[in-house]
Amino acid sequence: MSKRLLRSGMIVSFMTMVSRVMGLVRDVVIANIMGAGAAADVFFFANKIPNFLRRLFAEGAFSQAFVPVLAEYQASDDKNKTRELIAYVSGTLGVLVTIVTVIGVIASPVITALFGMGWFVDWWNDGPSAYKFELASLVLKITFPYLWFISFVALAGSILNTLGRFAVSSFTPVFLNIAMISAAIWIAPSMDQPEVGLGIGVFLGGLIQFAFQIPFLYREGMLVRPKWGWKHPGVVKIRTLMIPALFGVSVSQINLLLDTFIASFLATGSISWLYYSDRLLEFPLGLFGIAIATVILPALSKKHVEQTSGQFASTMDWGIRMVLLLGAPAMIGMMILAKPMLMVLFMRGEFGVDDVNAASLSLVAYSSGLLNFMLIKVLAPGYYARQDTKTPVRYGIIAMVSNMVFNLIFAYFYGYVGLAMATALSALINAGLLYRGLHKQGVYRISKETVIFTLRLMIAVVLMGGLILGLMPENDRWLAMDLWQRIYMLSGIIGAGAVTYLVSLLVLGLRPHQLRIEG
């Protein structure tokens, strides 16, 4: 079991790494074209709304509710019943997401006014930034249909993941990045409003992702004709689980939208600075946290169906250890190297030194919560695999309300950086509540071995961080370097830190067998 999970995790991590690298290339191209000005703010806003709904309905709550139910049907070894479930789920999902998409396209000005209130107020009063509201409404009409495509991409990915075909769904996002890079190079420059061209890239990316997964479903015999099935027992179970999961699993996304709402009242560039720092945070989060969560949910769902509580807890423990092993050094590294990473990736074209300095502050704030973001991805499946969606809802609401309070307090004193601080702090609350709940229910308690494992990691991370600080040039030296010198220096520091971390772990007694699952 441990080897299979580790192998699956490595496959997902590798495919996710390819996707994230392409995503960084995409962001580099966008930063070069638009920087962190008004046009960038408009595009990132219009792109964030369908992406929020994607993570809320498609990859978030839907997948968490669908996978455990699908695992039950597959455990019965009746392929016809499984195909029937998929037919009714896809048909019902299709009708609902079509309605939401049509409403979203038609009502884009209302949605823009709701989440970009600062721009709407300026437009209402004929202010100097009124055009942001009008442009954002237009671009949102183009990007919103992405939700329709990606909902079916998430459905197909959940089916393939449950069958153990993790590579396909992990590689699929690459096509979105390719489409957006192509649009940024060939479409956006020829338009008066480049953000409109990028919106077209988002639409095309969703279409290509949708088409890519169809042959793989056909090969597995799971490509079926959609049917409306609101009252089908499987659909009833999924939607019953999904409704509360809308809050439980997607609190961080709701928090990010609240950040956007408040940032629309702040200085021009605030949304873009938060976006670029969040994108860098998404790299290790997707590479490690989401990859581990992707493989752990089907495994936990099967353990629950088989009623093997010991192995269920062991699988949870494995996920925690892997998150700590990979997330802790990533968090410290990003906090220390925030500014040079932004210089290497984005400082060219319209993205200048001031943007680097501004985005680095929010990146440090976001990075302080990286480990908690990753732990949430592993702890939440401990509930959803057991089809318990009500408990995480309570915790999610507490975390969301906490974030709203923190936003108001921190944004007043620290502006856009305060928004990132609030998001990181609310993640700590959410992760803590999720673990406490599993502990109280007797489902999972961190093992003595994992405690010792964590203490060793902390020592290794401190040694790694000390070395990185010792090797870090002063800010003026970074600015004096050309791009290739920065890349060489940054790569050398990261490589030296990684070697120090691994050697320290070995000296402290960490061995590969400690990453295995007993039983």
Secondary structure as UniProt FT lines:
FT   HELIX           2..34
FT   TURN            35..36
FT   HELIX           38..53
FT   HELIX           54..62
FT   HELIX           63..75
FT   TURN            76..77
FT   HELIX           79..106
FT   HELIX           108..115
FT   HELIX           117..124
FT   TURN            125..126
FT   TURN            128..129
FT   HELIX           130..143
FT   TURN            144..145
FT   HELIX           146..162
FT   TURN            163..164
FT   HELIX           166..171
FT   HELIX           173..182
FT   HELIX           183..187
FT   HELIX           188..190
FT   HELIX           194..219
FT   TURN            220..221
FT   TURN            230..231
FT   HELIX           233..248
FT   HELIX           251..263
FT   TURN            264..265
FT   TURN            268..269
FT   HELIX           270..284
FT   HELIX           285..290
FT   HELIX           291..306
FT   HELIX           309..336
FT   HELIX           338..346
FT   TURN            349..350
FT   HELIX           353..367
FT   TURN            368..369
FT   HELIX           370..379
FT   HELIX           381..384
FT   TURN            385..387
FT   HELIX           390..414
FT   HELIX           416..440
FT   TURN            441..442
FT   HELIX           448..471
FT   HELIX           475..480
FT   HELIX           483..507
FT   TURN            508..509
FT   HELIX           512..515
//
